[in-house]
Amino acid sequence: MLHQLYTYADLRKQIHDDLRIQHPEWVQPNGESPMCDSYEARLMKTLNVLKRQHSSISYDCDRLR
């Protein structure tokens, strides 16, 4: 299913939800998911590295397009 995303917050929320849907075995009975949290943290690190590497490009930090 495709979702329309406008901000990085939308993207993070979609990834958060989709990881839990695609891998219910990663979600503990209390609703926490260290594995999903790890994936989300790695994504944020990667996005930050890309933003630093391309700092000459003008970014609207909250918008995807």
CORTAWO-V696819 format. One record per pair of residues at least 6 apart in sequence whose C-alpha atoms are under 6 Angstrom apart, sorted by the first residue. I is the first residue (numbers start at 1). J is the second residue. If there is no record, write none. Layout:
I/J  I/J
This chain:
6/63  6/64  7/62  7/63  7/64  8/62  26/33  27/33
